[in-house]
């Protein structure tokens, strides 16, 4: 084998082998960075989900309490409306009674 082939093979081994190793290392590091990025995204999603859950649970409890209070107030309102109707009926009957008594008094005064 000629001497220049030996030198060429030696040079390619030194520089070419390093370049090939660097390329393989870059690919490996790139895959590692991509995997770490995905893990970071997954961790961020978990943190955000936990934070949202922590915010939603108290709001859900407050909403439930507010709905229960609204139901109680609605029941009280319905009872009050029924009582108002009953009182209106009583006022109407009493007004008629007073008018009838007034008519009787007017008759008695006129008969004198």
JOBELUR-V485107 format. One record per residue. N is the residue number from 1. RES is the residue in three letters. PHI is phi as a letter, one per 20 degrees, with the letter a starting at -180 (999 if undefined). Layout:
# JOBELUR-V485107
N_RES_PHI ; N_RES_PHI
This chain:
# JOBELUR-V485107
1_UNK_999 ; 2_UNK_f ; 3_UNK_f ; 4_UNK_f ; 5_UNK_f ; 6_UNK_f ; 7_UNK_f ; 8_UNK_f ; 9_UNK_f ; 10_UNK_f ; 11_UNK_f ; 12_UNK_f ; 13_UNK_f ; 14_UNK_f ; 15_UNK_e ; 16_UNK_f ; 17_UNK_f ; 18_UNK_f ; 19_UNK_f ; 20_UNK_f ; 21_UNK_f ; 22_UNK_f ; 23_UNK_f ; 24_UNK_f ; 25_UNK_f ; 26_UNK_f ; 27_UNK_f ; 28_UNK_f ; 29_UNK_f ; 30_UNK_f ; 31_UNK_f ; 32_UNK_f ; 33_UNK_f ; 34_UNK_f ; 35_UNK_f ; 36_UNK_f ; 37_UNK_f ; 38_UNK_f ; 39_UNK_f ; 40_UNK_f ; 41_UNK_f ; 42_UNK_f ; 43_UNK_f ; 44_UNK_f ; 45_UNK_f ; 46_UNK_f ; 47_UNK_f ; 48_UNK_f ; 49_UNK_f ; 50_UNK_f ; 51_UNK_f ; 52_UNK_f ; 53_UNK_f ; 54_UNK_f ; 55_UNK_e ; 56_UNK_f ; 57_UNK_g ; 58_UNK_f ; 59_UNK_f ; 60_UNK_f ; 61_UNK_f ; 62_UNK_f ; 63_UNK_f ; 64_UNK_f ; 65_UNK_f ; 66_UNK_f ; 67_UNK_f ; 68_UNK_f ; 69_UNK_f ; 70_UNK_f ; 71_UNK_f ; 72_UNK_f ; 73_UNK_f ; 74_UNK_f ; 75_UNK_f ; 76_UNK_f ; 77_UNK_f ; 78_UNK_f ; 79_UNK_f ; 80_UNK_f ; 81_UNK_f ; 82_UNK_f ; 83_UNK_f ; 84_UNK_f ; 85_UNK_f ; 86_UNK_f ; 87_UNK_f ; 88_UNK_f ; 89_UNK_f ; 90_UNK_f ; 91_UNK_f ; 92_UNK_f ; 93_UNK_f ; 94_UNK_f ; 95_UNK_f ; 96_UNK_f ; 97_UNK_f ; 98_UNK_f ; 99_UNK_f ; 100_UNK_f ; 101_UNK_f ; 102_UNK_f ; 103_UNK_f ; 104_UNK_f ; 105_UNK_f ; 106_UNK_f ; 107_UNK_f ; 108_UNK_f ; 109_UNK_f ; 110_UNK_f ; 111_UNK_f ; 112_UNK_f
